[in-house]
Amino acid sequence: MQFGIIVAEPEEYDAIEQIIKIEKRTKIYELNFTEGIIENKKCVVVKCGIGKVNAARATQLLIDVYKPKYIIDVGVAGALNPNLQIGDLVIGDCLVQHDFDITAFGHAKGYITGIGDKIYADDMLIHKIDEAVASEENLKYKVMKGTIASGDIFCNKVEMKDKIYAKFNAQCVEMEGAAVAQVCYLCNVPFAVIRSISDTPNGKNQRMYEQFIKPAAERCCNVVRKLINSINN
């Protein structure tokens, strides 16, 4: 299998289904894996569910069973950088777990034993995503490359948003990417994380999230399609 694609939410999965020619569906431990073709490449997609444990579980199963050459985690996120607006794109060149805390032992917030405080995405995939975005004509959204912060909390408080942004200089916040990154790092599988902004934490952003998750997910999937088309090996 050339590409493994991980999403968390039904809307994100539905967007992927629009670009994949489905060949086979398999259920493993109640997770649904969909095999098919995107841009003449063999792919498998799994909807992991919300949160880091769900994401890590699905990633490990994906690697063990399907042995993909590359893994792409795609979905939506809340903006931390004040310059990001709904629909803008974030390419995660590194991932952090903002809620991982062993500071009592003298480590920085987010530091994971044996891993470090940041997990870096694959350079080649990041470069190809850059090219995919650059190929779009009349680009109507911003693209930022930088840190994506993950944690088992839906961030909807301004104070929390500001704290994560100040501590990690992260562009956006979500609940799965860094867990996917950690498993890929440990299993030596090249990965990339792509996020489209669905909301900005402001105390009421769950409503914003519900309104914009579908178009944000579709924007991400358009980039995924172009990325897959650009990779020939």
Secondary structure, 3 states (H helix, E strand, C coil): CCEEEEECCHHHHHHHHCCCEEEEEEEECCEEEEEEEECCEEEEEEECCCCHHHHHHHHHHHHHHHCCCEEEEEEEEEECCCCCCCCCEEEEEEEEECCCCCHHHCCCCCCECCCECCEECCHHHHHHHHHHHHCCCCCCCCEEEEEEEECCCCCCCHHHHHHHHHHHCEEEEECCHHHHHHHHHHHCCCEEEEEEEEECCCCCHHHHHHHHHHHHHHHHHHHHHHHHHHCCC
